[in-house]
């Protein structure tokens, strides 16, 4: 269960960072910051329990950001969607160690009708931080184009039997650090 959550967390983090952005170098001015980011990610096919066949699922991320400022740029909130992919096939027991990297793209559709498209890299935590995912990337198109993103989310399986007796197909996530674009 721990390993599959890591893979899922990475996917979430990736999507989240692409949507709003997270803390980046201290010398960079903040272009936007959101107080909350939460959502879920689905895996297709699901990540199999230990001993099951190895696969490399497509991870689809859905989330929302709120409390974003300055409000005049975004409308204060937005909807985040994204697709990421693991770097190698595995099952729940393979991912328990964490430390893997995933890549993908994400889009945030802001309340005011504008959008931002991101490319991101997600790095999984290890050890007791297996359920943390750190995201870095860049806005490639739309509002905030050229700005850097970085951040972190914590994830958990949507159902306690996932990655134990059945495949992991869904995780939920929340940010652990404010989302910031620089």
C-alpha angles and dihedrals in degrees: 000000000000094000096048090051089054092056091047093047090054091054091050093048091050093053093044095053091048091053101053112349132238138234115312136171113341091230093063120091116242112250096180139354130191124201097208137031123172140149146110141275131212128208123216113219098017121246106259124236119257111301092022126120116290119243141162107228129201107247116212116195127204123180149139133232123203141172090044119169144235082041094196091069098052110011088252100278144039150180120253127206129172148159124217135171132208119242096234140013119265148140130233094282092051094055098047092093092057120193093119127134130226131185134202150121135270140185130208116202105203124217091247092060098258123117141206125207120203140189113210145184118210123201120196123226122240136218113000089355094060091123095056122092123195118206133199129172150112138266104245101180142016129007111016093013110181095021120129123236133201135161151118141253135188118221139191136186114269090226128029093226092059112109089011107066101353137028121282106249104157140028133180124218144191130189118258095192128035114270110247135176118207 
